[in-house]
């Protein structure tokens, strides 16, 4: 993993000797990378190039929320500077964000290593940005919960039926995220947007 400065915020109720101080158990992580460091790592360099291209070209990001009809096809993804041992399987509410001294994108996503349904705590709000002087990149991760998806799987859940309709399920889930209100999530998306917009980078 590239050198970086990490800020991790934990939910006090969930901290124990097994999870502390592992950042993957933090409710919020903010990683600050020097762009010159990222360029020495092939994965991060590719993600950084994609992010820079999106910020420059400002395409319609809603196209990234349209999932393939065939579940065997690779779904669209958006840049993520951190190394995650899983894949983005759904995207929702992508937007360009001007965040103080940074420009970037925010979006909702879920990471999976398998074919499985979403629960109320499956989603993440991400901000990926680059400072105005091009020297610093930021990756901010916020765990969110939502009332739009169940807390638990129903007792009569049929995995085979679910897997057969997985492509349609993913597209429906993306539409649910896109059509949601800020208050359907905790923390609210408006609060997270404001948190990102308050970020400042004063340079070296």
Backbone as CSV, one residue per row, in Angstrom:
resi,resn,N_x,N_y,N_z,CA_x,CA_y,CA_z,C_x,C_y,C_z
1,UNK,0.861,-1.185,0.000,0.000,0.000,0.000,0.896,1.233,0.000
2,UNK,0.559,2.259,-0.781,1.405,3.447,-0.842,1.483,4.156,0.516
3,UNK,2.574,4.877,0.768,2.652,5.684,1.995,1.492,6.669,2.052
4,UNK,0.959,6.883,3.227,-0.168,7.797,3.358,-0.332,8.204,4.817
5,UNK,-1.103,9.245,5.013,-1.543,9.645,6.348,-2.969,9.172,6.524
6,UNK,-3.229,8.475,7.619,-4.537,7.876,7.867,-5.210,8.531,9.064
7,UNK,-6.467,8.904,8.864,-7.345,9.316,9.959,-8.459,8.290,10.047
8,UNK,-8.623,7.658,11.200,-9.636,6.620,11.377,-10.535,6.997,12.549
9,UNK,-11.843,6.914,12.322,-12.835,7.223,13.351,-13.634,5.955,13.626
10,UNK,-13.642,5.541,14.882,-14.279,4.289,15.259,-15.600,4.547,15.970
11,UNK,-16.503,3.581,15.830,-17.719,3.551,16.634,-17.348,2.950,17.977
12,UNK,-17.474,3.727,19.055,-17.022,3.279,20.367,-17.659,1.997,20.834
13,UNK,-18.889,1.729,20.403,-19.578,0.517,20.840,-18.991,-0.741,20.225
14,UNK,-18.226,-0.599,19.125,-17.747,-1.771,18.408,-16.263,-2.039,18.602
15,UNK,-15.590,-1.219,19.419,-14.156,-1.378,19.610,-13.882,-2.472,20.643
16,UNK,-13.023,-3.405,20.300,-12.538,-4.384,21.266,-11.107,-4.744,20.902
17,UNK,-10.506,-5.624,21.654,-9.098,-5.943,21.450,-8.845,-6.587,20.092
18,UNK,-9.877,-7.197,19.500,-9.692,-7.868,18.212,-9.712,-6.891,17.043
19,UNK,-10.387,-5.769,17.200,-10.541,-4.832,16.087,-9.685,-3.581,16.212
20,UNK,-9.258,-3.240,17.388,-8.485,-2.017,17.587,-7.002,-2.331,17.429
21,UNK,-6.201,-1.563,16.695,-6.588,-0.344,15.976,-6.665,-0.587,14.468
22,UNK,-7.230,-1.699,14.034,-7.280,-2.012,12.606,-8.205,-1.041,11.872
23,UNK,-7.703,-0.320,10.857,-8.537,0.675,10.173,-9.698,0.073,9.409
24,UNK,-9.616,-1.229,9.034,-10.721,-1.815,8.293,-11.960,-2.009,9.153
25,UNK,-11.838,-1.800,10.466,-13.000,-1.854,11.348,-13.488,-0.462,11.742
26,UNK,-12.860,0.574,11.199,-13.272,1.938,11.508,-14.502,2.313,10.701
27,UNK,-15.396,3.107,11.300,-16.597,3.560,10.598,-16.254,4.573,9.522
28,UNK,-15.181,5.325,9.734,-14.736,6.339,8.782,-13.224,6.275,8.662
29,UNK,-12.724,6.282,7.447,-11.283,6.413,7.229,-11.046,7.475,6.168
30,UNK,-10.049,8.294,6.409,-9.628,9.297,5.439,-8.135,9.115,5.235
31,UNK,-7.751,8.797,4.004,-6.348,8.593,3.668,-5.882,9.717,2.747
32,UNK,-4.753,10.299,3.091,-4.145,11.353,2.288,-2.873,10.798,1.660
33,UNK,-2.794,10.865,0.351,-1.659,10.341,-0.405,-0.959,11.482,-1.145
34,UNK,0.349,11.424,-1.202,1.059,12.287,-2.131,0.925,11.675,-3.530
35,UNK,0.561,12.491,-4.487,0.372,11.993,-5.849,1.661,11.365,-6.369
36,UNK,2.795,11.921,-6.017,4.069,11.364,-6.468,4.282,9.953,-5.935
37,UNK,3.762,9.640,-4.751,3.855,8.289,-4.210,2.918,7.342,-4.950
38,UNK,1.702,7.800,-5.242,0.733,6.945,-5.926,1.223,6.501,-7.290
39,UNK,1.955,7.361,-7.950,2.388,7.062,-9.311,3.418,5.944,-9.374
40,UNK,3.933,5.529,-8.223,4.889,4.429,-8.181,4.219,3.071,-7.996
41,UNK,2.899,3.061,-7.861,2.135,1.824,-7.663,1.160,1.678,-8.824
42,UNK,1.224,0.555,-9.530,0.481,0.412,-10.783,-1.025,0.546,-10.578
43,UNK,-1.589,-0.096,-9.540,-3.032,-0.020,-9.334,-3.446,1.408,-9.023
44,UNK,-2.773,2.017,-8.056,-3.148,3.379,-7.666,-2.895,4.373,-8.783
45,UNK,-1.828,4.172,-9.551,-1.556,5.077,-10.673,-2.681,5.026,-11.698
46,UNK,-3.198,3.813,-11.956,-4.302,3.685,-12.913,-5.574,4.332,-12.375
47,UNK,-5.849,4.135,-11.078,-7.036,4.743,-10.479,-6.921,6.271,-10.462
48,UNK,-5.731,6.757,-10.172,-5.503,8.202,-10.163,-5.711,8.787,-11.553
49,UNK,-5.221,8.097,-12.575,-5.400,8.583,-13.949,-6.877,8.626,-14.320
50,UNK,-7.634,7.611,-13.926,-9.071,7.615,-14.188,-9.753,8.781,-13.475
51,UNK,-9.366,8.997,-12.220,-9.962,10.089,-11.453,-9.640,11.434,-12.083
52,UNK,-8.398,11.641,-12.461,-8.006,12.898,-13.101,-8.779,13.123,-14.391
53,UNK,-8.972,12.047,-15.165,-9.705,12.156,-16.421,-11.161,12.543,-16.176
54,UNK,-11.789,11.919,-15.186,-13.186,12.245,-14.882,-13.332,13.698,-14.447
55,UNK,-12.421,14.144,-13.583,-12.499,15.519,-13.084,-12.330,16.508,-14.237
56,UNK,-11.437,16.191,-15.155,-11.171,17.092,-16.287,-12.314,17.095,-17.295
57,UNK,-12.808,15.906,-17.628,-13.787,15.781,-18.706,-15.222,15.974,-18.247
58,UNK,-15.506,15.758,-16.944,-16.850,15.957,-16.374,-17.937,15.218,-17.176
59,UNK,-17.817,13.907,-17.391,-18.864,13.181,-18.123,-20.112,13.008,-17.259
60,UNK,-21.151,12.492,-17.857,-22.377,12.183,-17.129,-22.124,10.926,-16.289
61,UNK,-22.026,11.088,-14.991,-21.692,9.959,-14.124,-22.852,8.984,-13.937
62,UNK,-24.053,9.386,-14.326,-25.184,8.480,-14.152,-25.022,7.219,-14.994
63,UNK,-24.231,7.296,-16.064,-24.005,6.112,-16.901,-23.338,4.994,-16.122
64,UNK,-22.614,5.341,-15.057,-21.922,4.329,-14.263,-22.874,3.542,-13.365
65,UNK,-24.095,3.990,-13.232,-25.061,3.285,-12.384,-25.916,2.302,-13.187
66,UNK,-25.684,2.210,-14.487,-26.430,1.273,-15.333,-25.651,-0.039,-15.393
67,UNK,-26.225,-1.088,-14.841,-25.548,-2.363,-14.738,-25.770,-3.212,-15.997
68,UNK,-24.835,-4.095,-16.336,-25.032,-4.983,-17.496,-26.230,-5.905,-17.294
69,UNK,-26.898,-6.252,-18.368,-28.012,-7.195,-18.289,-27.541,-8.601,-17.945
70,UNK,-26.322,-8.903,-18.306,-25.753,-10.229,-18.077,-24.846,-10.164,-16.855
71,UNK,-25.157,-10.969,-15.836,-24.400,-10.937,-14.592,-22.954,-11.378,-14.777
72,UNK,-22.646,-12.039,-15.890,-21.276,-12.474,-16.128,-20.387,-11.339,-16.645
73,UNK,-21.007,-10.227,-17.054,-20.238,-9.093,-17.553,-19.725,-8.248,-16.385
74,UNK,-18.609,-7.599,-16.588,-18.019,-6.770,-15.538,-18.815,-5.480,-15.404
75,UNK,-19.312,-5.155,-14.204,-20.089,-3.924,-14.035,-19.189,-2.694,-14.080
76,UNK,-19.749,-1.531,-14.360,-18.937,-0.313,-14.342,-18.443,-0.014,-12.927
77,UNK,-17.307,0.617,-12.836,-16.747,0.997,-11.542,-16.288,2.446,-11.606
78,UNK,-16.113,3.037,-10.445,-15.556,4.379,-10.340,-14.235,4.302,-9.578
79,UNK,-13.354,5.289,-9.758,-12.027,5.212,-9.148,-12.075,5.073,-7.629
80,UNK,-11.155,4.270,-7.113,-10.960,4.067,-5.685,-9.464,3.909,-5.449
81,UNK,-8.868,4.834,-4.717,-7.419,4.873,-4.560,-6.903,3.856,-3.559
82,UNK,-7.736,3.399,-2.648,-7.308,2.405,-1.666,-7.344,1.013,-2.287
83,UNK,-6.543,0.117,-1.750,-6.539,-1.275,-2.201,-7.585,-2.057,-1.412
84,UNK,-8.636,-2.520,-2.093,-9.719,-3.259,-1.463,-9.756,-4.658,-2.077
85,UNK,-9.692,-5.717,-1.261,-9.693,-7.084,-1.814,-11.090,-7.573,-2.175
86,UNK,-11.799,-6.776,-2.914,-13.156,-7.098,-3.352,-13.499,-6.169,-4.501
87,UNK,-14.690,-6.345,-5.084,-15.090,-5.575,-6.261,-16.309,-4.705,-5.966
88,UNK,-16.354,-3.529,-6.582,-17.564,-2.718,-6.564,-18.624,-3.437,-7.381
89,UNK,-19.770,-3.709,-6.785,-20.812,-4.442,-7.507,-22.028,-3.583,-7.816
90,UNK,-22.123,-2.413,-7.223,-23.242,-1.512,-7.483,-22.760,-0.097,-7.228
91,UNK,-23.312,0.856,-7.973,-22.970,2.258,-7.791,-24.243,3.082,-7.736
92,UNK,-24.249,4.084,-6.868,-25.411,4.953,-6.755,-25.018,6.380,-6.431
93,UNK,-25.808,7.318,-6.907,-25.695,8.736,-6.574,-24.301,9.321,-6.836
94,UNK,-23.665,9.007,-7.960,-22.351,9.608,-8.221,-22.505,11.081,-8.575
95,UNK,-21.588,11.889,-8.096,-21.624,13.308,-8.414,-20.223,13.892,-8.289
96,UNK,-19.993,14.954,-9.030,-18.759,15.697,-8.862,-18.896,16.574,-7.626
97,UNK,-17.797,16.710,-6.899,-17.830,17.455,-5.648,-16.650,18.405,-5.591
98,UNK,-16.956,19.651,-5.303,-15.918,20.630,-5.010,-15.782,20.660,-3.496
99,UNK,-14.610,20.268,-2.987,-14.429,20.093,-1.551,-13.296,20.973,-1.064
100,UNK,-13.593,22.232,-0.795,-12.556,23.129,-0.313,-11.428,23.244,-1.309
101,UNK,-10.284,22.670,-0.967,-9.108,22.721,-1.834,-8.993,21.509,-2.737
102,UNK,-10.058,20.697,-2.816,-10.041,19.473,-3.612,-11.178,19.480,-4.626
103,UNK,-10.952,18.783,-5.733,-12.016,18.447,-6.670,-12.056,16.935,-6.782
104,UNK,-13.272,16.374,-6.887,-13.356,14.921,-6.979,-14.769,14.447,-7.195
105,UNK,-15.010,13.212,-6.792,-16.322,12.594,-6.953,-16.735,11.934,-5.648
106,UNK,-18.044,11.905,-5.418,-18.609,11.108,-4.336,-19.570,10.096,-4.952
107,UNK,-19.714,8.972,-4.301,-20.675,7.971,-4.757,-20.926,6.953,-3.653
108,UNK,-22.012,6.238,-3.795,-22.328,5.113,-2.925,-21.954,3.827,-3.636
109,UNK,-21.420,2.885,-2.891,-21.095,1.597,-3.482,-21.149,0.516,-2.416
110,UNK,-21.022,-0.721,-2.869,-20.876,-1.878,-1.982,-19.826,-2.779,-2.598
111,UNK,-19.003,-3.359,-1.758,-17.964,-4.271,-2.217,-18.364,-5.701,-1.884
112,UNK,-18.070,-6.600,-2.816,-18.415,-8.004,-2.634,-17.330,-8.889,-3.228
113,UNK,-17.166,-10.053,-2.609,-16.342,-11.122,-3.168,-17.209,-12.283,-3.639
114,UNK,-18.517,-12.126,-3.491,-19.439,-13.211,-3.842,-20.740,-12.630,-4.363
115,UNK,-21.676,-13.488,-4.675,-23.019,-13.089,-5.097,-23.918,-13.178,-3.863
116,UNK,-24.286,-12.040,-3.324,-25.097,-12.030,-2.105,-25.940,-10.764,-2.047
117,UNK,-27.061,-10.807,-1.330,-27.949,-9.639,-1.246,-27.345,-8.534,-0.376
118,UNK,-27.871,-7.344,-0.555,-27.466,-6.218,0.266,-28.328,-6.154,1.520
119,UNK,-27.693,-5.773,2.615,-28.411,-5.516,3.861,-28.292,-4.038,4.193
120,UNK,-28.877,-3.637,5.299,-28.943,-2.204,5.606,-27.576,-1.586,5.890
121,UNK,-26.563,-2.420,6.173,-25.243,-1.883,6.468,-24.207,-2.240,5.393
122,UNK,-24.666,-2.518,4.187,-23.765,-2.967,3.121,-23.073,-1.830,2.365
123,UNK,-23.511,-0.588,2.545,-23.099,0.471,1.625,-22.086,1.428,2.244
124,UNK,-21.329,2.043,1.359,-20.262,2.963,1.723,-20.412,4.232,0.896
125,UNK,-20.208,5.357,1.529,-20.121,6.652,0.847,-18.640,6.948,0.672
126,UNK,-18.224,7.191,-0.569,-16.823,7.442,-0.863,-16.623,8.815,-1.481
127,UNK,-15.519,9.449,-1.117,-15.043,10.638,-1.818,-13.624,10.363,-2.275
128,UNK,-13.373,10.593,-3.569,-12.049,10.461,-4.150,-11.698,11.794,-4.800
129,UNK,-10.643,12.430,-4.310,-10.354,13.774,-4.791,-8.875,14.061,-4.938
130,UNK,-8.580,15.162,-5.637,-7.217,15.615,-5.886,-7.145,17.097,-5.540
131,UNK,-6.072,17.497,-4.864,-5.924,18.898,-4.477,-5.703,19.777,-5.700
132,UNK,-6.016,21.056,-5.541,-5.929,21.987,-6.660,-4.514,22.070,-7.241
133,UNK,-3.497,21.897,-6.394,-2.125,21.978,-6.894,-1.623,20.643,-7.433
134,UNK,-2.483,19.612,-7.403,-2.111,18.320,-7.945,-1.137,17.527,-7.103
135,UNK,-0.847,17.974,-5.892,0.169,17.320,-5.069,-0.398,16.235,-4.161
136,UNK,-1.677,16.345,-3.818,-2.251,15.475,-2.798,-3.535,14.842,-3.315
137,UNK,-3.742,13.578,-2.970,-4.988,12.882,-3.281,-5.611,12.418,-1.972
138,UNK,-6.928,12.367,-1.947,-7.631,11.963,-0.733,-8.633,10.881,-1.073
139,UNK,-8.727,9.902,-0.191,-9.735,8.855,-0.286,-10.450,8.791,1.053
140,UNK,-11.717,9.183,1.056,-12.506,9.207,2.286,-13.601,8.156,2.199
141,UNK,-13.713,7.360,3.242,-14.636,6.214,3.311,-15.527,6.397,4.522
142,UNK,-16.844,6.389,4.323,-17.804,6.508,5.414,-18.780,5.337,5.348
143,UNK,-18.824,4.512,6.367,-19.860,3.481,6.444,-21.208,4.147,6.693
144,UNK,-22.236,3.696,5.995,-23.587,4.210,6.214,-24.542,3.033,6.397
145,UNK,-25.646,3.316,7.059,-26.748,2.359,7.120,-27.960,3.002,6.451
146,UNK,-28.892,2.174,6.030,-30.057,2.690,5.320,-31.290,1.866,5.636
147,UNK,-32.426,2.525,5.615,-33.713,1.850,5.815,-34.227,1.233,4.522
148,UNK,-33.503,1.407,3.427,-33.978,0.955,2.123,-33.749,-0.533,1.886
149,UNK,-32.905,-1.134,2.701,-32.595,-2.554,2.558,-32.790,-3.236,3.909
150,UNK,-33.075,-4.537,3.918,-33.426,-5.217,5.171,-32.239,-5.355,6.116
151,UNK,-32.549,-5.511,7.384,-31.503,-5.733,8.379,-30.990,-7.168,8.328
152,UNK,-31.896,-8.092,7.995,-31.543,-9.513,7.924,-32.220,-10.147,6.710
153,UNK,-31.686,-11.259,6.263,-32.334,-12.002,5.193,-33.578,-12.692,5.719
154,UNK,-34.630,-12.796,4.899,-35.836,-13.495,5.349,-35.553,-14.980,5.583
155,UNK,-36.340,-15.578,6.452,-36.135,-16.988,6.792,-36.294,-17.898,5.576
156,UNK,-37.127,-17.485,4.616,-37.371,-18.320,3.435,-36.510,-17.913,2.241
157,UNK,-35.383,-17.229,2.483,-34.514,-16.783,1.395,-34.030,-17.974,0.578
158,UNK,-34.197,-17.870,-0.743,-33.784,-18.934,-1.659,-32.596,-18.429,-2.473
159,UNK,-31.422,-18.961,-2.197,-30.207,-18.451,-2.838,-30.214,-18.707,-4.344
160,UNK,-30.665,-19.874,-4.768,-30.643,-20.196,-6.198,-31.513,-19.225,-6.993
161,UNK,-32.699,-18.920,-6.475,-33.572,-17.954,-7.151,-32.933,-16.568,-7.183
162,UNK,-32.310,-16.213,-6.071,-31.649,-14.909,-6.016,-30.531,-14.820,-7.046
163,UNK,-29.681,-15.841,-7.104,-28.551,-15.827,-8.023,-29.013,-15.766,-9.476
164,UNK,-30.115,-16.432,-9.780,-30.632,-16.440,-11.151,-31.082,-15.052,-11.591
165,UNK,-31.541,-14.243,-10.673,-32.004,-12.894,-10.994,-31.053,-11.812,-10.529
166,UNK,-29.776,-12.151,-10.394,-28.813,-11.238,-9.770,-28.625,-9.954,-10.569
167,UNK,-28.519,-10.044,-11.892,-28.295,-8.844,-12.699,-29.427,-7.836,-12.517
168,UNK,-30.665,-8.331,-12.533,-31.815,-7.444,-12.333,-31.817,-6.875,-10.921
169,UNK,-31.417,-7.694,-9.960,-31.366,-7.232,-8.560,-30.369,-6.085,-8.399
170,UNK,-29.197,-6.216,-9.023,-28.180,-5.172,-8.920,-28.685,-3.870,-9.545
171,UNK,-29.328,-3.973,-10.721,-29.845,-2.769,-11.367,-30.935,-2.126,-10.523
172,UNK,-31.818,-2.935,-9.956,-32.869,-2.399,-9.091,-32.266,-1.734,-7.858
173,UNK,-31.228,-2.323,-7.321,-30.567,-1.734,-6.155,-29.935,-0.396,-6.498
174,UNK,-29.306,-0.305,-7.680,-28.726,0.968,-8.110,-29.803,2.035,-8.249
175,UNK,-30.946,1.673,-8.803,-32.049,2.626,-8.937,-32.591,3.041,-7.572
176,UNK,-32.636,2.097,-6.634,-33.081,2.430,-5.278,-32.147,3.455,-4.646
177,UNK,-30.844,3.266,-4.800,-29.879,4.222,-4.263,-30.014,5.578,-4.946
178,UNK,-30.168,5.581,-6.267,-30.257,6.836,-7.014,-31.487,7.643,-6.638
179,UNK,-32.582,6.959,-6.341,-33.851,7.634,-6.060,-34.054,7.931,-4.577
180,UNK,-33.103,7.559,-3.753,-33.253,7.718,-2.311,-33.118,9.181,-1.897
181,UNK,-33.641,9.479,-0.736,-33.460,10.792,-0.117,-32.240,10.752,0.796
182,UNK,-31.666,11.905,1.035,-30.504,11.988,1.912,-30.774,11.359,3.273
183,UNK,-31.999,11.571,3.780,-32.349,11.118,5.113,-32.629,9.621,5.183
184,UNK,-32.606,8.945,4.043,-32.760,7.494,4.048,-31.491,6.797,4.527
185,UNK,-30.430,7.578,4.754,-29.154,7.023,5.190,-28.746,7.643,6.520
186,UNK,-27.962,6.893,7.262,-27.393,7.393,8.509,-25.895,7.085,8.527
187,UNK,-25.054,8.144,8.620,-25.374,9.571,8.634,-26.056,9.991,7.328
188,UNK,-26.767,11.094,7.380,-27.442,11.562,6.171,-26.402,11.935,5.115
189,UNK,-26.768,11.769,3.857,-25.828,12.086,2.787,-25.534,13.575,2.728
190,UNK,-26.498,14.401,3.121,-26.259,15.849,3.159,-25.167,16.183,4.173
191,UNK,-25.180,15.486,5.317,-24.140,15.708,6.328,-22.784,15.266,5.808
192,UNK,-22.740,14.141,5.118,-21.469,13.671,4.582,-20.959,14.596,3.485
193,UNK,-21.866,15.087,2.631,-21.457,16.063,1.614,-20.841,17.292,2.273
194,UNK,-21.492,17.783,3.325,-20.994,18.980,4.006,-19.640,18.708,4.666
195,UNK,-19.466,17.502,5.192,-18.187,17.136,5.793,-17.074,17.172,4.752
196,UNK,-17.340,16.600,3.600,-16.347,16.611,2.526,-16.066,18.038,2.064
197,UNK,-17.108,18.834,1.911,-16.941,20.201,1.420,-16.167,21.087,2.407
198,UNK,-16.073,20.661,3.659,-15.346,21.448,4.658,-13.843,21.173,4.645
199,UNK,-13.406,20.194,3.870,-11.996,19.828,3.851,-11.157,20.944,3.247
200,UNK,-9.996,21.170,3.849,-9.061,22.174,3.343,-7.654,21.605,3.300
201,UNK,-6.918,21.928,2.262,-5.511,21.550,2.150,-4.733,22.837,1.943
202,UNK,-3.825,23.116,2.871,-3.094,24.375,2.827,-1.727,24.249,2.177
203,UNK,-1.423,23.058,1.665,-0.129,22.853,1.021,0.964,22.583,2.035
204,UNK,2.134,22.312,1.526,3.281,22.009,2.415,3.795,23.269,3.084
